[in-house]
Amino acid sequence: MVQRIDVTGADGVRLAAWEFREPAAEADPRPGVLLLHGLMGRAFHWSSTARWLGEHRRVVALDQRGHGQSDRPRSGPYTREAFVADAEAAVEQLGLAPVTLIGHSMGALTAWQLAARRPDLVEALVICDMRASALGEASQREWEDWFTRWPLPFPTQDAARRWFGEDDPRVERPDPGRGAFFAEVMHEAPDGWRPLFSRRQMLTARETWVHDAHWEELAQVGCPTLVVRGLDGELGRAEAQEMVRVLPAGQYAEIPDAGHYLHYDQPGAWRAALEPFLEGIRADAP
């Protein structure tokens, strides 16, 4: 069962949170987990992860502003501060603290920034394939150019899956996980299939982090933290291991045969990497 709960984020933005659970009493005593998707993602990208996590935990996935079924304010803001404040509001309004934050890509950055700023709310953290180093202006220009190449509208959702997984110029070899990711963020418009999000807003959101390094905030995360990377993902091994070294309580895991969308590419290996870490957190809890 999936239940929608509306959360009021920063500046009054309405956020759609999705709780994955069987019908239960009003108060759920199980440890809380908040799942934060990446840029252009949506809460339901976490469906398979939420199912097994929900066996022993209260699991909520958040559609972040500009994504999924949450509000897309035309003028934003789409700043780091807004995304972090939204996640903070979700934790507090849903009573999830002390929460385990699991974030992918941009969602991982939001998660560790929240953990650094509000350690009282966060019990543990999982960082999934997100870099701490600055990406730079060239990366932003590359994304702007990439967005112009999308052959919109797609005639079918499956056509979108094939293009992003096989025909996209950025795909070096077929990537089913990537194709599935983008197929799930397409909706049927009058003229065909288009993204749920505004590409302009996504560029605006990305602009707020690509020029800066985020090592200082990472070092302020005191809770147990797992850094996970796919061997073919965007986070290199050397940087991931340096992130673990910088973290006061960091651990490392990598998943073979996986790219950036590792929870799609290798869901079994993803679970195998997370479960020992999460079980250890509960074992160490007072």
KAQUIVEN-V531161 format. One record per residue. N is the residue number from 1. RES is the residue in one letter. PHI is phi in degrees with one decimal (* if undefined). PSI is psi in radians with two decimals (999 if undefined). NEAR is the number of other C-alpha atoms within 12 Angstrom. Layout:
# KAQUIVEN-V531161
n->[N,N]
res->[RES,RES]
phi->[PHI,PHI]
psi->[PSI,PSI]
near->[NEAR,NEAR]
This chain:
# KAQUIVEN-V531161
n->[1,2,3,4,5,6,7,8,9,10,11,12,13,14,15,16,17,18,19,20,21,22,23,24,25,26,27,28,29,30,31,32,33,34,35,36,37,38,39,40,41,42,43,44,45,46,47,48,49,50,51,52,53,54,55,56,57,58,59,60,61,62,63,64,65,66,67,68,69,70,71,72,73,74,75,76,77,78,79,80,81,82,83,84,85,86,87,88,89,90,91,92,93,94,95,96,97,98,99,100,101,102,103,104,105,106,107,108,109,110,111,112,113,114,115,116,117,118,119,120,121,122,123,124,125,126,127,128,129,130,131,132,133,134,135,136,137,138,139,140,141,142,143,144,145,146,147,148,149,150,151,152,153,154,155,156,157,158,159,160,161,162,163,164,165,166,167,168,169,170,171,172,173,174,175,176,177,178,179,180,181,182,183,184,185,186,187,188,189,190,191,192,193,194,195,196,197,198,199,200,201,202,203,204,205,206,207,208,209,210,211,212,213,214,215,216,217,218,219,220,221,222,223,224,225,226,227,228,229,230,231,232,233,234,235,236,237,238,239,240,241,242,243,244,245,246,247,248,249,250,251,252,253,254,255,256,257,258,259,260,261,262,263,264,265,266,267,268,269,270,271,272,273,274,275,276,277,278,279,280,281,282,283,284,285,286]
res->[M,V,Q,R,I,D,V,T,G,A,D,G,V,R,L,A,A,W,E,F,R,E,P,A,A,E,A,D,P,R,P,G,V,L,L,L,H,G,L,M,G,R,A,F,H,W,S,S,T,A,R,W,L,G,E,H,R,R,V,V,A,L,D,Q,R,G,H,G,Q,S,D,R,P,R,S,G,P,Y,T,R,E,A,F,V,A,D,A,E,A,A,V,E,Q,L,G,L,A,P,V,T,L,I,G,H,S,M,G,A,L,T,A,W,Q,L,A,A,R,R,P,D,L,V,E,A,L,V,I,C,D,M,R,A,S,A,L,G,E,A,S,Q,R,E,W,E,D,W,F,T,R,W,P,L,P,F,P,T,Q,D,A,A,R,R,W,F,G,E,D,D,P,R,V,E,R,P,D,P,G,R,G,A,F,F,A,E,V,M,H,E,A,P,D,G,W,R,P,L,F,S,R,R,Q,M,L,T,A,R,E,T,W,V,H,D,A,H,W,E,E,L,A,Q,V,G,C,P,T,L,V,V,R,G,L,D,G,E,L,G,R,A,E,A,Q,E,M,V,R,V,L,P,A,G,Q,Y,A,E,I,P,D,A,G,H,Y,L,H,Y,D,Q,P,G,A,W,R,A,A,L,E,P,F,L,E,G,I,R,A,D,A,P]
phi->[*,-123.0,-116.0,-86.3,-131.1,-82.5,-119.6,-95.4,-90.8,-58.4,60.1,77.5,-67.0,-84.6,-114.6,-94.2,-107.6,-124.0,-99.8,-97.5,-164.2,-77.8,-52.7,-142.0,-63.9,-56.6,-98.0,-104.3,-80.4,-70.2,-60.1,-90.1,-130.9,-115.5,-102.3,-120.1,-72.7,-89.5,-57.1,73.9,-87.3,-156.1,-57.4,-73.1,-62.5,-94.3,-54.6,-67.3,-64.5,-64.4,-62.3,-80.0,-63.1,-70.5,-65.2,-133.4,-138.5,-87.7,-116.4,-128.2,-113.0,-109.3,-77.8,-74.8,-51.5,83.7,-126.7,53.2,-103.5,-81.9,-61.8,-123.8,-57.1,-57.9,-97.0,80.2,-79.2,-120.2,-94.0,-58.9,-61.0,-68.5,-63.8,-67.6,-63.6,-63.3,-64.4,-60.0,-62.5,-63.1,-61.0,-72.7,-69.5,-93.8,64.7,-90.2,-71.4,-74.3,-102.1,-96.7,-97.1,-122.4,-126.5,-109.7,54.2,-55.3,-62.9,-69.3,-63.2,-57.2,-63.5,-75.9,-68.0,-66.7,-62.1,-71.4,-85.2,-130.4,-61.2,-67.0,-92.7,-115.7,-91.5,-158.4,-144.7,-122.8,-105.0,-109.2,51.6,-132.2,-84.9,-95.7,-83.8,-72.1,-95.2,94.0,-64.8,-61.1,-63.3,-65.2,-64.0,-61.4,-67.4,-57.8,-65.3,-61.8,-59.8,-69.5,-88.4,-63.1,-82.4,-83.7,-82.1,-79.7,-67.6,-144.0,-65.1,-66.0,-64.2,-63.9,-59.3,-66.7,-65.3,-70.6,-92.2,-137.4,-98.0,-56.2,-57.3,-83.4,-93.7,-79.9,-149.0,-50.1,-133.2,-59.4,-62.3,-65.3,-60.3,-65.3,-56.0,-74.9,-60.7,-76.4,-106.4,-101.1,-131.0,-83.4,-99.7,-56.8,-104.6,142.1,-102.3,-131.1,-68.9,-67.9,-107.5,-90.4,-62.9,-62.2,-66.6,-65.8,-64.4,-62.4,-63.1,-67.1,-56.6,-80.0,-131.0,-70.1,-88.2,-117.1,-88.2,-126.5,-68.5,-61.9,-67.9,-59.7,-66.8,-87.6,-81.8,-91.5,-78.7,-56.0,-136.1,-108.0,-101.7,-118.6,-134.3,-86.7,-61.1,-110.3,-84.9,-89.0,-93.8,-73.2,-63.0,-62.7,-68.1,-60.9,-69.5,-68.4,-61.1,-62.9,-65.9,-70.1,-66.9,-61.5,-137.8,-90.9,-132.6,-130.3,-148.3,-133.8,-120.6,-65.3,57.8,-131.1,-104.5,-64.2,-94.5,-64.1,-72.5,-89.9,-63.0,-137.9,-61.7,-67.3,-68.9,-59.4,-63.5,-63.1,-75.1,-83.1,-58.2,-61.7,-63.9,-67.2,-66.3,-65.2,-61.7,-67.3,-65.3,-86.8,-67.1,-68.2]
psi->[2.41,2.21,2.28,2.36,2.18,2.36,2.49,1.99,-2.92,2.54,0.37,0.20,2.34,2.17,2.41,2.05,2.52,2.07,2.18,1.84,2.80,2.77,2.26,3.01,2.85,-0.77,2.12,1.96,-0.08,2.68,2.48,2.55,2.31,2.18,2.22,1.98,3.00,3.14,2.32,0.06,-2.92,2.85,-0.65,-0.10,-0.34,0.15,-0.85,-0.68,-0.75,-0.57,-0.81,-0.55,-0.61,-0.10,-0.54,0.06,2.78,2.04,2.21,2.33,2.41,2.24,1.94,2.80,2.40,-0.03,2.75,-2.26,0.23,2.89,2.64,1.22,2.23,-0.69,0.12,-2.55,2.70,0.88,2.91,-0.72,-0.69,-0.77,-0.72,-0.73,-0.62,-0.79,-0.70,-0.77,-0.70,-0.78,-0.79,-0.80,-0.50,-0.03,0.72,-0.26,2.57,2.18,2.65,2.12,2.22,2.01,2.49,2.26,-2.12,-0.65,-0.53,-0.69,-0.78,-0.75,-0.80,-0.47,-0.66,-0.74,-0.61,-0.66,-0.55,1.17,-0.38,-0.36,-0.34,2.20,-0.65,2.89,2.42,2.14,2.02,1.83,1.00,2.32,2.62,-0.28,2.80,2.50,-0.57,2.94,-0.61,-0.67,-0.73,-0.72,-0.66,-0.71,-0.72,-0.78,-0.70,-0.75,-0.61,-0.30,-0.16,2.19,1.14,2.57,2.71,2.46,-0.53,2.87,-0.64,-0.56,-0.67,-0.74,-0.78,-0.73,-0.87,-0.46,-0.28,-0.77,-0.27,2.29,-0.37,-0.08,2.03,-0.56,2.80,2.33,1.55,-0.64,-0.73,-0.75,-0.75,-0.70,-0.90,-0.53,-0.60,-0.22,0.29,2.54,2.75,2.00,3.00,-0.53,0.09,-2.76,2.20,2.80,2.62,-0.38,2.90,2.16,-0.59,-0.76,-0.60,-0.69,-0.69,-0.78,-0.74,-0.61,-0.49,-0.06,-0.33,-0.40,-0.14,2.59,2.71,0.49,-0.66,-0.80,-0.62,-0.74,-0.31,-0.05,1.89,-0.27,2.83,2.31,2.31,2.18,2.09,2.35,2.62,2.52,-0.46,0.40,-2.92,-0.32,2.01,2.77,-0.76,-0.75,-0.70,-0.74,-0.57,-0.63,-0.74,-0.69,-0.68,-0.62,2.33,-0.50,0.95,2.59,2.83,2.48,2.55,2.64,2.01,2.74,0.54,2.53,-2.57,-0.60,1.01,-0.52,-0.26,-0.78,-0.80,1.26,-0.59,-0.78,-0.61,-0.83,-0.73,-0.53,-0.63,-0.68,-0.80,-0.66,-0.84,-0.67,-0.61,-0.63,-0.80,-0.63,-0.55,-0.18,2.51,999]
near->[16,23,19,22,22,27,35,28,34,27,22,20,32,27,36,34,40,36,38,35,29,18,13,15,10,11,13,21,16,23,30,40,44,53,49,52,45,43,41,38,40,39,42,37,37,41,30,24,37,34,25,22,33,28,19,22,28,38,44,47,53,53,45,53,51,43,40,34,29,31,32,28,24,17,17,25,28,34,28,32,24,28,42,34,33,42,52,40,33,43,39,23,21,34,26,33,32,30,40,45,49,49,46,44,38,39,45,40,45,47,51,52,38,43,41,32,25,28,26,21,34,37,38,43,47,48,49,48,42,46,38,39,25,21,24,18,18,14,18,23,18,18,24,21,16,19,24,16,18,24,22,24,21,26,21,23,27,25,27,34,29,26,32,36,28,23,22,25,19,20,21,14,18,22,31,30,31,37,31,30,37,39,32,34,35,33,25,21,16,11,12,19,26,28,32,29,31,28,27,23,28,33,30,25,35,33,28,28,34,29,19,20,20,30,26,18,27,39,27,25,38,29,35,36,42,43,46,49,45,37,24,25,30,26,34,25,25,18,23,34,23,23,40,31,20,25,33,20,25,29,31,32,33,35,33,23,24,31,37,36,41,42,43,32,31,29,28,20,24,36,28,21,29,35,22,18,29,32,21,17,26,22,10,13,14,6]
